[in-house]
Amino acid sequence: MLYPVARIPSRRLAVRRGVGRVLRPMFEDFAQKTVAAVKQAEELAKQLGDESVATGHIIYGLTVDKSVCLHHIFQDLNVDPDMFSGYVKSLPREPQVMNGPFNRHVNTVFHRSKDAAQQLGSKVVEPEHLALALMSVKAGSCYETLKEFSIDPEYISALIMQAMGLPPEAAPEWF
């Protein structure tokens, strides 16, 4: 099955505002749809009363936009964004972190997503790059949620690569 892949012109994001927060320089190479996913994640964390944004919030942000392939991949697996937010709500709350709202696993995801974009020949981090990086982190609330739903992150990575028109074996490796 073919999934839609976000295609945004390769230009740097000019807007430097977030939902209630100033967009950090780390996002200047992120496509608008990727920044929108991060904003959705921040909003979910705020709604749940969380002190930090965790990987479970990020997976929600990536699946809520129907134009992002991850929405359709999980829809085919009978998992909708509300299931992610509901399960994340049931997990233990994560403590506040120093220097920003993003926990250490999310910061790892952001750095790996930039690596993924570069390795796959893109100048900007698209939602698919963020999703590939997210699937590579074997800890945190996203990983716990995927385990709860019996979903293999490597399988999701392969589907993301296929949606991008690339062979699964071309997926970046961080290990």
C-alpha positions as a printed NumPy array, in Angstrom:
array([[ 0.   ,  0.   ,  0.   ],
       [ 1.209,  3.507, -0.752],
       [ 1.176,  6.087,  2.019],
       [ 1.316,  9.846,  1.543],
       [ 4.692, 11.391,  2.245],
       [ 4.931, 15.022,  3.283],
       [ 6.496, 17.02 ,  0.494],
       [ 7.387, 20.527,  1.533],
       [ 9.653, 22.778, -0.508],
       [13.255, 22.502,  0.663],
       [13.4  , 25.796,  2.45 ],
       [14.17 , 26.567,  6.018],
       [11.323, 27.36 ,  8.307],
       [10.948, 31.116,  8.576],
       [ 8.439, 31.122, 11.408],
       [10.104, 31.032, 14.815],
       [ 7.037, 30.736, 17.014],
       [ 5.709, 27.667, 18.73 ],
       [ 2.552, 27.032, 20.715],
       [ 3.288, 29.1  , 23.779],
       [ 7.02 , 28.682, 23.26 ],
       [ 9.724, 30.23 , 21.136],
       [10.874, 27.826, 18.448],
       [14.403, 26.754, 19.309],
       [17.234, 26.948, 16.781],
       [17.302, 23.127, 16.706],
       [14.126, 23.297, 14.595],
       [15.36 , 25.639, 11.904],
       [16.028, 22.683,  9.587],
       [12.641, 21.084, 10.262],
       [ 9.875, 21.167,  7.65 ],
       [ 6.657, 22.924,  8.618],
       [ 4.789, 19.624,  9.018],
       [ 7.531, 18.337, 11.317],
       [ 7.318, 21.45 , 13.473],
       [ 3.515, 21.079, 13.5  ],
       [ 3.924, 17.509, 14.815],
       [ 6.214, 18.748, 17.588],
       [ 3.67 , 21.462, 18.451],
       [ 0.936, 18.814, 18.643],
       [ 3.188, 16.808, 20.968],
       [ 3.715, 19.857, 23.174],
       [-0.033, 20.464, 23.28 ],
       [-0.702, 16.873, 24.328],
       [ 1.93 , 17.125, 27.079],
       [ 0.274, 20.326, 28.275],
       [-3.219, 18.733, 28.202],
       [-1.959, 15.771, 30.227],
       [-0.229, 18.049, 32.732],
       [ 3.193, 16.641, 31.906],
       [ 6.317, 18.543, 32.855],
       [ 8.218, 17.418, 29.761],
       [ 7.547, 16.284, 26.212],
       [ 8.265, 12.563, 25.84 ],
       [ 8.452, 10.225, 22.864],
       [ 4.851,  9.133, 23.416],
       [ 3.772, 12.715, 22.845],
       [ 5.87 , 12.855, 19.653],
       [ 4.287,  9.708, 18.169],
       [ 0.889, 11.267, 18.807],
       [ 1.984, 14.477, 17.06 ],
       [ 3.179, 12.499, 14.044],
       [-0.005, 10.45 , 13.727],
       [-2.605, 13.172, 14.194],
       [-1.898, 14.824, 10.795],
       [-3.72 , 12.818,  8.116],
       [-1.281, 13.977,  5.433],
       [ 1.67 , 12.28 ,  7.171],
       [ 2.342,  8.648,  6.214],
       [ 2.553,  7.532,  9.863],
       [-1.138,  8.362, 10.322],
       [-2.046,  5.927,  7.538],
       [ 0.453,  3.269,  8.589],
       [-1.048,  3.12 , 12.073],
       [-4.591,  3.424, 10.732],
       [-3.94 ,  0.247,  8.708],
       [-2.859, -1.382, 11.996],
       [-6.111, -0.201, 13.647],
       [-4.293,  2.283, 15.88 ],
       [-5.492,  5.879, 15.891],
       [-3.863,  8.955, 17.483],
       [-6.299,  8.927, 20.404],
       [-5.1  ,  5.435, 21.315],
       [-1.571,  6.817, 21.617],
       [-2.65 ,  9.741, 23.766],
       [-4.82 ,  7.464, 25.909],
       [-2.031,  5.007, 26.586],
       [ 0.531,  7.757, 27.222],
       [-1.893,  9.182, 29.766],
       [-1.807,  5.843, 31.642],
       [ 2.005,  5.776, 31.889],
       [ 3.928,  7.212, 34.861],
       [ 4.522, 10.949, 34.492],
       [ 7.978, 12.034, 33.436],
       [ 9.824, 14.62 , 35.549],
       [10.594, 18.125, 34.404],
       [13.883, 18.402, 32.534],
       [16.565, 21.038, 32.681],
       [16.957, 23.326, 29.658],
       [13.681, 22.843, 27.932],
       [10.527, 20.889, 27.623],
       [11.95 , 17.86 , 25.779],
       [13.187, 14.801, 27.67 ],
       [16.463, 13.048, 26.821],
       [14.839, 10.459, 24.553],
       [13.145, 13.191, 22.501],
       [16.436, 15.063, 22.185],
       [18.001, 11.841, 20.889],
       [15.149, 11.569, 18.369],
       [15.702, 15.161, 17.192],
       [19.43 , 14.565, 16.633],
       [18.827, 11.249, 14.874],
       [16.134, 12.787, 12.668],
       [18.661, 15.31 , 11.39 ],
       [21.053, 12.423, 10.703],
       [18.282, 10.555,  8.88 ],
       [17.459, 13.552,  6.7  ],
       [21.108, 13.988,  5.782],
       [21.708, 10.274,  5.137],
       [18.614, 10.11 ,  2.933],
       [19.61 , 13.196,  0.929],
       [17.264, 15.828,  2.34 ],
       [18.137, 19.325,  3.501],
       [15.144, 19.479,  5.854],
       [13.785, 17.104,  8.451],
       [10.469, 15.788,  7.184],
       [ 7.955, 13.989,  9.454],
       [ 9.181, 10.667,  8.032],
       [12.738, 11.379,  9.222],
       [11.427, 12.19 , 12.688],
       [ 9.375,  8.991, 12.642],
       [12.366,  6.863, 11.587],
       [14.425,  8.344, 14.409],
       [11.573,  7.765, 16.859],
       [11.379,  4.094, 15.885],
       [15.118,  3.736, 16.617],
       [14.808,  4.656, 20.316],
       [14.259,  1.484, 22.324],
       [13.19 ,  3.261, 25.519],
       [10.594,  5.793, 26.578],
       [ 6.858,  6.17 , 26.299],
       [ 6.625,  5.636, 22.519],
       [ 8.516,  2.351, 22.756],
       [ 6.381,  1.242, 25.714],
       [ 3.217,  2.142, 23.802],
       [ 4.309,  0.227, 20.703],
       [ 5.071, -2.816, 22.886],
       [ 1.625, -2.53 , 24.489],
       [ 0.026, -2.529, 21.028],
       [ 2.299, -5.408, 19.849],
       [ 3.838, -3.273, 17.11 ],
       [ 7.431, -3.838, 16.012],
       [ 9.279, -0.519, 15.5  ],
       [11.459, -2.098, 12.786],
       [ 8.334, -3.056, 10.833],
       [ 7.1  ,  0.545, 11.084],
       [10.508,  1.808,  9.92 ],
       [10.311, -0.477,  6.878],
       [ 6.837,  0.867,  6.037],
       [ 8.054,  4.458,  6.393],
       [10.952,  3.757,  4.039],
       [ 8.588,  2.175,  1.523],
       [ 6.307,  5.215,  1.76 ],
       [ 9.322,  7.364,  0.939],
       [ 9.991,  5.186, -2.123],
       [13.166,  3.762, -0.607],
       [14.161,  0.193,  0.185],
       [13.816, -0.671,  3.886],
       [17.469, -1.719,  4.058],
       [18.458,  1.891,  3.247],
       [17.084,  3.042,  6.62 ],
       [19.678,  4.807,  8.761],
       [21.198,  2.77 , 11.553],
       [22.366,  4.285, 14.813],
       [23.71 ,  1.178, 16.512]])
